[in-house]
C-alpha cells in the first residue's frame, strides 16, 4: 500500500508540473511543448485513474 501512496503523490506532482508547463508554453508560444504536455497529461491521468481503480478494489477485498 505504501508503494501506491508514493506513486499517487508522484502522479499528483507531475500533473501540477505539467499544468504549469502547459500554461508557460502557451504564453510563450512553444507549440511543440504544448503538444508534449498534453500527451503527458493524458498519459498521467490514465495511469492515475488505473491506480485509483486498483486502490478501490484493494480496499473492497475482505481481509482474512
C-alpha positions as CSV (number, residue, x, y, z in Angstrom):
1,X,0.0,0.0,0.0
2,X,2.9,2.3,0.7
3,X,4.0,2.0,-2.9
4,X,0.6,3.0,-4.2
5,X,0.6,6.1,-1.9
6,X,4.0,7.2,-3.1
7,X,3.0,6.6,-6.7
8,X,-0.1,8.7,-6.2
9,X,2.0,11.6,-4.8
10,X,4.3,11.4,-7.8
11,X,1.4,11.4,-10.2
12,X,-0.1,14.4,-8.4
13,X,3.1,16.4,-8.5
14,X,3.7,15.6,-12.2
15,X,0.2,16.7,-13.0
16,X,0.8,20.0,-11.3
17,X,4.1,20.5,-13.0
18,X,2.6,19.7,-16.4
19,X,-0.2,22.1,-16.0
20,X,2.3,24.9,-15.1
21,X,4.4,23.9,-18.1
22,X,1.4,23.9,-20.3
23,X,0.4,27.5,-19.2
24,X,4.0,28.7,-19.6
25,X,4.4,27.2,-23.1
26,X,1.1,28.6,-24.2
27,X,2.1,32.1,-23.0
28,X,5.5,31.8,-24.8
29,X,4.1,30.2,-28.0
30,X,6.1,26.9,-27.7
31,X,3.6,24.8,-29.6
32,X,5.7,21.7,-29.7
33,X,5.9,21.7,-25.9
34,X,2.1,22.2,-25.7
35,X,1.6,19.0,-27.7
36,X,4.1,17.1,-25.5
37,X,2.5,18.4,-22.3
38,X,-1.0,17.4,-23.5
39,X,0.2,13.9,-24.4
40,X,1.9,13.5,-21.0
41,X,-1.1,14.9,-19.1
42,X,-3.3,12.3,-20.8
43,X,-0.9,9.5,-20.0
44,X,-0.5,10.5,-16.4
45,X,-4.3,10.9,-16.0
46,X,-4.8,7.5,-17.5
47,X,-2.3,5.9,-15.1
48,X,-3.8,7.8,-12.1
49,X,-7.3,6.5,-12.9
50,X,-5.9,2.9,-13.1
51,X,-4.2,3.4,-9.8
52,X,-7.4,4.7,-8.1
53,X,-9.4,1.8,-9.5
54,X,-6.7,-0.6,-8.2
55,X,-6.8,1.0,-4.7
56,X,-10.6,0.8,-4.6
57,X,-10.5,-2.9,-5.5
58,X,-7.9,-3.4,-2.8
59,X,-10.0,-1.6,-0.2
60,X,-13.1,-3.6,-1.0
61,X,-11.3,-7.0,-0.8
62,X,-12.2,-8.6,2.5
63,X,-9.3,-9.3,4.8
64,X,-8.8,-12.9,6.0
